[in-house]
Structures are given as structure tokens and as C-alpha cells.
Amino acid sequence: MKKLTLAAAALCVALGGTVARAQDAGALLDLLVKKRLISDQEAEEVRSELVKESASTAAGKWKLSAPITELELYGDVRLRYEYRGGRTPSEHTDNPNDWYERERERYRLRVGLRGTLADDWFFGIRLETSNSSRSTNVTFGADSPGPFSKGDDGIFVGQAYFGYTGFPDFKFTGGRMPQPLITTSMLWDDDINPEGLAEQWKHTFTFDLGGGGGEAVQSYSKEGYSKDGKAVVAHAAEPFKLKLDVFANFAQYVYDDTNPENPIGPRPTTTGNNTGNNQLVPQTDAFMMAWQIGARLTFPSSFYIQLAPTLYNYTGNGDSFNIHFVGGNPALSNSASLATNQTGINSLLVFDLPAEIGWKAWGLPMRIFGEFADNIEGHDRAHAAAELGGFDAHTGQHYAWMIGGALGQLKAKNDWEIRAWYQYAQQYALDPNLVDSDIFDDRVNQRGVAVKVGYMVADAISLNLTYAYSWRINGSLGTGGLGDIQVNPLDQYQIFQADMSVKF
């Protein structure tokens, strides 16, 4: 019986790939020894044979640290053609209704490693081109000295994090991490990898209705909440099933580090906020806190509803964001420098509600998505801006919303997807340092439409086309944010992107 068990164990390990053997053989052999089905000596003999066999293969030449139980190499390369254009407003005295245009051929590279460690730990590292927080693109021909120089073709750390999943349903992460929140491009650029801490909790309930049971079946998963959670598909022979994912995501991001916190000598002052030299430079770091709770209810036939209400609040100003946001119109202000301050984070307490409904019809995935955001302290933000900029307070400019739909899904060769949406973001509604850099050029006080069309040329190769058009909401204000178009206010805006991407 002992020999039969040993042979069966060896066969199970041998049937797996080389990587699977390296990861699972030790645990399997330890279990057999613990159950006293094989001896320690027999287990060591099997380990030795597996080590020799693994070393003779290409995959076996990778030498992994003993605590690593799983390791994944991944990344992508993207080529892009991009056109951006922005129009000056009619109130500009120098060049009214003139267009500023940029055409660029660009690429990006992202390469990463992520894996799991013994005792329920995990880690991730990703390197990428560009040091921008909202872009990983490099522009062809923009290097100096040129041509074909590599001055801006550097490699930067895009992600560096680790975490713990040892408690049922919980996931804890620290470092420069992938976005742990459910978000959209209206509030967050997809390229931003926030720095700090995150705590995630997800619990799954499955209800059997109309057939055996009716009792909730609880699932205890060590993985964090996934935006791509699989839906439950009902079969005719099975009872009616509902799946409810309840989740909570919390984050504490280091927004701006004050350096130093306690300088030698008198505390420095700044001329910001129109106070002469009387404003003290803050000595505390700036943090952004996120509080998100939500649920995803999945019905048979892949129909689902998801809500993820979130509250964002800020503590401290740091030494880079202590000047109050103004976002005024330089053409209508007595002081252009005060009117155009775009980066202040004062008076931001943003409630955000992203929502999504999805289903399948004729085998085609479909979904409707939307979002509503309100800066609860928008009145205070508007009054502070008016006081500094010398214009009337536009206290009603603190809402943002978006509505759209999608057909199809990009997963395998010959898949396609079409997405279209309308977006409306008032001047004092959102943090202009976080909104998407493409739609609409890092700006607020903009409304417009966007369309994306994608097609999978092969399982790992996709083609995507994007077009967006926007125009200014409030003609008395500027367009907050610092985009690629050097126009403020940005009266009208267009972007077209053609992307070819390879994922591995």
C-alpha cells in the first residue's frame, strides 16, 4: 500500500507542468509524510528526482527563493498615434478662437512580476516607461539631443507593493500599488498607482431559491475584491441561484510629503493665497483617505447590478498643494497668476457613486455604467477661489456625472467592444490632479462625449480607437487642471487615439 501511494503521488506530480511540480511537490510530499503513508527518506528521494528533472528543462533554469510559491511574469507593449486639439475662447484678446494642436507617435512598455509567498503573503513589482503619474507614454522624436536619442526613454518603478491575505475575506496592501478601489476615468486616471496603505474585504453569499436549500452558502476567500468577478450561470437542472458580493475598500494614500517637517530656523513663509509673505508653509504631510462600501448582485444568465459608493477626504496640505485652488479665467481676471492656480486641494470632500448594470443577450455582453459625484465642500472651495481670483463665487459648480453603455468584451481573438459615454464635470467638483489625462485632457469645467472601439486581432494583440470631444461648461471660469494642451480656458477640445497593444 505504501508503494502504491508513493507511485500515485509521483504520477500526480509528474502529470503537472514543471512550474506546478516545483510549487506543489513539497507540500504534497509533506502531507504524505504527515499521514505516515511514506517515510521521510522516500519523500527526499522523490524531491531529488524532481529537482534533477526540473533543472534539465528551460523553465527549471529559473532559481526561485524558497518562500516564493507562485511567480508570474507579465507586461504589455503599446504603439499609439495621437492627435489633440484645443481652442482658445472668444474672450482671449490676443488669439480668439484659435486652435492649438499636437500630433504624436508614442509607445509604452510595462513589465512586471507578481507572486505569492509562504504564509499568505504576496508581492508585486512593475517597471514602466515615463515618470508621469498619469501616463506611461514616450513620444517618438521628442528626445534631446536627437535624432533617435534615448533621453526620455527611461525605466521607472510604476508599482512596488506587498501584502497579506491570511485572514478570511481580507486583503491588506502597502506600497505603490494597483488601484484597489472601484473607480472610473471621470475621477481617476487608469495609469495612477497610488502610494500608501489599503484594506479590502469581500464576502460572497450564494442563495439557492426555488429548489433545494434556500440557505446562504458562505464563501471565505483570501483574495481581494475583483472588478472582473465571474457571474453565476444557471443551468436548467439547477435551482434559481443568486450571488451577492459585499465588499469594503479603504485606503490611506500619501498625497504629498512635506520635507522637512521641522526646518532649522524660522518657519518659512510663502506669498500664496494673496497674503503677502504672511502665509506659513505647512509642516504636515497631505493624505487622501478613501472609504468605499458596495455590493454586486449577480442573477442567472450573467445579469448583475453593482454599486460602490465612496467618500474621499483630505488631511493636511503638504508643501506642494498649500495654495488654494482658483481655476479662474485669466482673460477676465486682474491677476492671471492667481486666476490660473490649478493644483490646490483645499475644500475637497467628494462623495462618488459609480454604478453598473450588465447582462448577456444572444451571447453578447452588454452593460450600462454611470457615476455621480458631489464635492460636499464645493461652496467653500468656490468662495475661496472667488476671494483670491477677484471674481464672483460660482457656488453651484460642485457636481460631476457620467452615463454610458458598452457592447462586447475584449478577451480572446476576434472579440470586439464598443463603449460610448457622456461626461459632465463642473469646476469645483473633483480633484483636478487625478482625473483622466486623455478624456478630457486632465480638465474639469468640461462636458462632452467619448467613444472607444476595440478589436482582438489575436489572443494577445488588440486594436483600439478612441475619440472624444468636449466644450467648456461655465464661460466665466477657466478649465481647472494641467493638460497637454497649453490653453486656459480650454473652450473646445478633441482627441483621437489609435492603439495597437501586445500583452504577455
Phi, psi and omega in degrees: 000322181294318179293322179296318178296317179298319179294320179295319179296316180296323179294318180297318179292319183293330181290338178280168176290172181300316181295318180297321179297316182298327183277322191258339187299316182299314181295320180295314180295321178298322179294318179296322177294317181299322179280000178063030176274334175223163180270168177299321181295318179295322178296320180293325178297318179294319179300317181297317179296319180293321179297316179297317181293319180295321182294338182277353180258164179297317180294331181289348179285345172288127177253112184257147176298146184303322181291343182283119179259342178204140182218133180232129173261130183211168178169186177202155174233134182227135171253139186219137163255134184222135172240132173229140176217141178223143183252137174286151181282166182291337181282353174292126185280331184280306184224072181292141176054038178259152182257136173252124187231148175222133173237128184220141168257130191221165172218162171217153177224131175225126180228131184218163172233133172221147184197175177245150180243167176298157176064034169070030175256157177216167182207165177203141177223134175220131176255145184207160177280151179080140178262008179285143179288335185244018178199143173244020185273149171237134184267128176297136175078005182266000183286155176222133354283153182242186001275163174063026175285174183236030184298325180247017180263045182277169176245131185231158179279111179270326178218140174203103187210163169210166183196187188222137179233029187285345178260136182306130175076357184251151175217126181242132184225143176220145179122200171271108197239161168298151182303117181274354184263158170279115187221174172227172181289345178295323184257325186227134170288137182296337183279348182286128172247099186293156181247134178147224182233152176214141177234127182235142177223135177217134178229135184247130174246136175239124183249129174261115182243140177078015180192187190314114168124265186082350180272140181292131176261117186271139179244125179252104183249140178273356181272152177284172181295137180244134176291345182251034181301141184282140179276158177272127179254123183276142174251155186301326185277355184257158176289164178294124186240142172238139177240125181241115173260117176253131186220157175218127179236125179236146182214146175231100185262138173278105186279317180203125182267122176283131183217117357274163177284333181218084182289158176285139179090193182298148179293131183292154178238168179224160178268008183292168178058025173060038183247017185069228177253026188264349183275123178285140175287130182302148179246016179238149179289158176259131179237147173245125181252139179235135181229105185234130172228151182185186182204154174229118180254120183247126178261173173301161181064026172067020175278131182216157174229133181226134174230139182219067179299139187220144174238129177246130174226159185238142175233132181077170181239344186065185180259001180250345186233027185273354175274131185296144176292137178242299179064034180278178179264111183302329182289341182247006185248150177286339181225105182296325182295322178284324185292335190255010177299126190240358192244000182296147181242021178290149174053053174240114172221090194259123170264130184229138180228090171279141182219153181207140174234129182224155179197175174238137175223128184055035180076008184252122177294136177225151177203152172242131181229155180197173182200144174227133180227143178221122172279104185299332178260025182298326179298315179296321179295319179293318180295318178297320179295317181295321180296321181279322185274347179074035177225172181296147178283122178262078189287347180273002186267059183228023179242152173213144178205163183207143177217139181195181179212164182215145173236135177086178181200137182266106179224321184220173182307136179076002172288153178218161180209141173233127177234140177215142180204161175245136184228141183220115183227111181284168192298320186251023185271323191231167172281112184290349179278354186241338187295161187300139183278348179261310183241100003240085174056044179066018192252155165244182190057041179224146173223149181173189184239155178216146179224135174232133178235129182230150178215135178271105178292323175214177183301332183243005185234128182230152175241129182228137175240135182229135174222138178216147178221134180218164176214163187289144179273302183254114183288349179271352183243164173281191177242098187301142181122164181237094185259190179280342178267118185277061180223130175213119002287152176267100188287318174220156185210141175224148174216140172226131180228136173238117186241138168238121188235142174238124179249144178218000000 
